[in-house]
Amino acid sequence: MQAPLAPASAPRTSRALRGLFALALIFAVREARPLLAPVLVAVLLTLALAPAVRWLRRRGVPEIFGALLLVLALLGSTVPMAMSLAGPAAAWWESAPTTVSQLLEQVEKLRAAIPGLRTPPQRPGRAPQQPAAPDPLKERLATEGVALTGVVLTRGLAFVVSATATVILLYFLLASEHWMLSRVVEAVPRQRTRALLLGGVRAAQREIGRWLAVVGIVNCVVGLVMGLLLWMLGLPNPTLWGVLVAVLCFVPYIGPMALMGMLLLAGISSFDSAAQILSPMLAFIVVHAVESNLVSPLVVGRRLSLSPVAVFLSVMFWGWLWGIAGALIAVPLLIALRSVCRRAKGLRLLRHFLEGERERPPSLRSLLRRPAVKPVRLG
């Protein structure tokens, strides 16, 4: 009589349960965005700014005052810039109805140029028996404009609350970073694991801080160049566009694509000729091509390089999960994950997929000819 095969299905059931738990966790994280997004942003900023707090502590400045100085410096560099942009943003919002009407005129011209979309002309000499049907495009834009105002006000208030919570949490994390890290390391029983944990945290701090500094400087230069070019081209509010370019360039691939579409719409609403309409978008394409192909590879270097596929998938996943906030933190999270993979033996395969191409990979035929690596027995 054969034994029952029930224990063989136990691993499959366990894997299925883990998969269901992972899916449930993903959707739970998506719904908890208002709570988790400020926490995660504050943690990433803590990883980047904690070395500066330690540097001040070694020179006699207590952590509570060093954290306060850094937070005040961060606010002092961002709040005045936001206040200076409030005027152009308000002017743009006031001119939004005129911009929409200009866009509608351009759309009508395009519809008239396409045979299948043009409005059929009325016969002369005959009065219309019934009023013409309203244009669904204009009605939809009017309805969406009213809804957009409510969404902007709601999201603006939510952003102010989230930013305030992030700043407060950032101060507490910076002031207690050494204490929390020492308590976590102390709770780990094995000495080797302690060393790996501390080394991984310090490596993540260095790499995230270096990436933010280098990419931030490059994006600021790109935003300044684009602001000057758009001012020379005559596009309204070039300062606002320059800041928008500097911020959205932190989101690889998706940010530049969104900027190209936005600059095209700005050209349609601001100019009449085809050359002037396309000039803002073409200027950004040229500047972005020079930055991504010449400046960034030279400045960022191989140490901070990541796999383009991993970056794109990370931006897509976190953008779907948390929107713009998720897309902005996608690359720093990927850098932190790579720092963990460099110190965990079980994650070496994932590390090879995350890292950028540093050397030419061997051919597949040479890999087939290599002898198998014998496992090493420990102890």
N, C-alpha and C positions, 0 to 999 in steps of 0.2 A: 504494500500500500504506500503510495507516494505522499510525501510531506506537502502541506499546503504552501502555496506560493505567495501568501500575503505579505511576508517581509520584503519581497523583491519590489513591491510597488510603493514601499515607504519612501525611498529617495525621490521618486517621481512626485508623490504627493507633497513632500517637503519643498521641492523646487517650485511646484505650482503655487504653493502658499507664499513662498518668498516673492514670486513674481507678482501675485495679487497684492501683497503688502507694498511692494515697490510702486505699483501703479496707484494704490490708494495714497501713499506718501506723496507722490508727485502732485496729485490733485489737491491734497490737503495743503501742501506748500503753496500752490497757486491761489487757493482761497484765502490763505493767511498772509497774503502780500502786504496789507497795511501794517501788520505787526512785525513780520520778519524782514521786510526790505530795509527799514531804518537800522535794525540790528546788524544785518549783514554788511551794509554800507559802512556803519561805524566800526565794525571789526576789521574790514579791509583798510580803512583809513588809519586805524590803530596799528596795524601791521606796517604801514608805510611811515607813520610818524613816531613810532616807539623808539627807533634809534636816536632821534633827535632829543627825546626826553631823557634817554640814558646818557647822552653826551652832556646835557645840562646837569644831570645829577652828579656826574664825575667831576664837574667843576663847581660843586657846592650848592647848586640850585635844587631845592626839594622837588619831588615829583609833582606835588599838587600845584606848585607855582610854575614849574616847567610845562605841565599840561595846559595850564591857564594861558601861558604866553603863546603856545602854539595854536590853541583854539582862537584866541584873540587875533593872532596874525592871519589865520585862515579866514576869519570873518572880515578882518580889515581889508583883505584882498578881493573878497567876493561881493560884500554888501555895497561898497561904493560903485563897483562896476554895474551891479544890478540896478542901483538907483539911477545911474547915468543912462542906462538903457530903458528906463521906465518911460521917459519922454518919447523916444522913437517908437516904442511898442504901442503907447497910447495913440500916437498919431497914425500909426498903421491900422489900429483897430477902428479909429474914427473914419478912416478912408476905406474901410472894408466894403461898404455898400457900393461906392464908386468903382472899386476894383472888381467886384462881382458883376456890375453892369458892363464894364469893359470886357470882362471875360465872356459874358453872354453875347456881346457884339461880335467878338472873335469867333465864338462857337457858331453863331448864325452865318458868318462868312464861310466857315468851313462846311457847314451844312448846305449852303447854297452852291458850293463848289462840287459837292458829291451828288450825283444824279439820284441815288436812292433815298437820300435824306432831305433833299430840298423840299420846301413847302410849296404845294401846287398853287400857281397863281390863279386869281379869280378872273372870270371873263369880264371884259369891259362892257359897260352899259347895263349891267344887271346888278341890282342891289341884292345883297345877300338876304335870303328869306329868314335865316336864323343866325344868331350871333356865332362867331367863330369859336371853336372849341379852345379852351385855354391850353397853353403850352405846358405839357407835363414837366419839361425840364426846368422852366422858370418857377413853377409851383414847388417842385422838389427842392430847388435851391433856396427859395424863401423859407420853406418849412425847416430845412436843415440849418439855415442861418439862425433862426430863433432857438432851435435845439442846441446849436453850437454855443450860443451865449451862455445858456444854463450849464452846459458841460464845462466850459472854461472857468466859470465862477466856482463850480463845485470842485473841479480838479485843482484850481488855484488854492482854495482854502485847504484842501487835503494835502497839497504840497507844502504849504506853510507849516502845518502841524507836523508832518513827517520830517521836514528839515529841522524844525526845532527839537524834536525828539532825537534826531540823529546827532545834533551838536551836543546836547546834554549827555547822551550816552557816550559820545566820543570823549568828552572830558573825563568822565568817570573811568572809562577803560584805559585811557592814557595815564591817569593818576594812579591806577592800581594794577598796571600791566605787570610790573615786576612781582608784586605780591601774588597775583592770580597764577602767573606762570610758575612761580616757585611752589605754590600749593599743588598744582597739577603734576609737576615733576616729582614732588615728594610723595604723591599718592601712587606712583608707578613702582611696583616692587622690584623689577629687574634693573640692574645698573645699565646694561647695554640698551635696553628700551628707553631708559631716561636720556641717555646720550643721543639716541636717534630722534627722540621727540624734541629735545632742545635744539639739536642741529637743524631739524626740519623747520622749526618755527623761525630760527634766526635766518636760515636761507630764504624762506618765504618773505620775511621782512626786507631783506636786502634786495631780492629780485623785484618784488612788487614796488618798493620805493624807487628803485632805479628805473623801472618801466614807466611809472607815473611821471617821474621827473623828465626823462628823455622824451617820451611821447607828448607830454604836456608842452615842453618847449617847442617841439616840432609843430604841434597843432596851433600854438599861439602864433608862430611865424607864418604858417599857412593862412590863418585867419586874418593876420595883418596884411599880407600880400593880397588876399582876395578883397578885403575892404578897400584897399587903394585902387585895385583894378576896377571894382564895381563903381567906385566914386568917379574914376576916369571915364567909365562907360555911361555915366549919368543915371544909374539905377538909384531910386529913392532909398533912404535909410541904409547906406553902405556899412555903417558901424554895427547896426543890428545884424546884418548879414554876415559880417566878419566874425562876430561872436558866435553866431549860429554855426558857421563853418567850423570854428575851433572846437565847439562842443560835440557836434555830430561826427567829427572825424575820429573821436574816441571809439566809435562803433565801427569796426571793420566791415567792409563790403556794403552793408545795408545803409550805413550813414551816408557815404558818398552817393549811392544810388538815390536816396531820398533827397539829397541836396541838388542833384541834377534835375529831378522833377520839379522841385520847388523853384529853382532858378529859371527853369523854362516857363513856369506859370507866371513868375514875376516879370520875365521879359515880355510875355504875351500881354499882361495887364499894363505895362509901362511904355511900350514902344509900338510902332506901327509897321516899320519895314521888317522884312524877314531877317536881314543881317543883324539889326539891332535886337530883335527878339531872341536870336540864338546866341548872341555874343556873351551874356552872363554864363550860360551853361557851358559854352565852349571854353571860356576863360578858366572856369573851375576844372574842366576836364584836363586842360594843359597843366595847371598847377598841381592837381592831384597826381597826374602821371609822373611829373618830375619828382614829387615828394615820395611816392610809393616805389619808384624804380631806381632812384638815385640817392635821395637824401636818407630815407629811413634805413635801407640796407647798410649804408655807410655809418650812420650814427648809432642805430640800435645794436648792430653787430650780431654775431652768431650766438652769443651767450644768452640773449633774450629772445632769440628766434623761436617761433612755434610753428607747428604744422598748419598750413593754410586750411586743410580739411577740418582739423580739430577746432581751429578758431571759428570757422564758418558754422560748424555744427553747434558749438557752444553759444554763439551769438543767436542762432535760430532758436535753440532750446530755451535759453533764458529770456529772449525777447518774447517768445510765446508764453512763457511762464509769468513774467512780471512786466512786460512792456518795455518802455524806454529805460527804466531803472535796471531791469534785468540785462538788457543789451549793453549798458554801460559797465556793469560789473562782470560781464562774461569773461573777458580776457584776464583780469586780475585773479578770478577764481581758477582759471585754467593754469595760470602761473603757480598758484598755491598748490594745486593738485600735482603739477609736475615736480615740485619740490618734495612732496610726499612720496611720489613714485621713485624718485632717485634714491631714497633711503629704505624703501620696503622691497625686499627680494621678491615677494609675490606679485609685485606690480611693475616689474621690469618690462614686460611686454607692452603694457599700457604706456610706459614712459617712452618707448621707441615710437609709438604712434603720436605722442604729444609733441616731441621735440622736432625742431626743424631739421632740414637736410643739411648736415655738416660736411659730409663727404659722399662721394659717388658710391651708391650701393653696388655690391657684387652682382654678377649676372646670375640668373636662375640656374644655368647649366653648371656653374662652378659651385653653387650651393648644393646641387644634387650629388656632386662628386666628393663633398667633404664627408669624413667619417663621423659617425654619431658620437656625441659627447657622452661619456660614461658618467653616471651619477656618482657623486662624491658622498661617501658615508661619513657622517659625523659621529664622533665618539667611538 
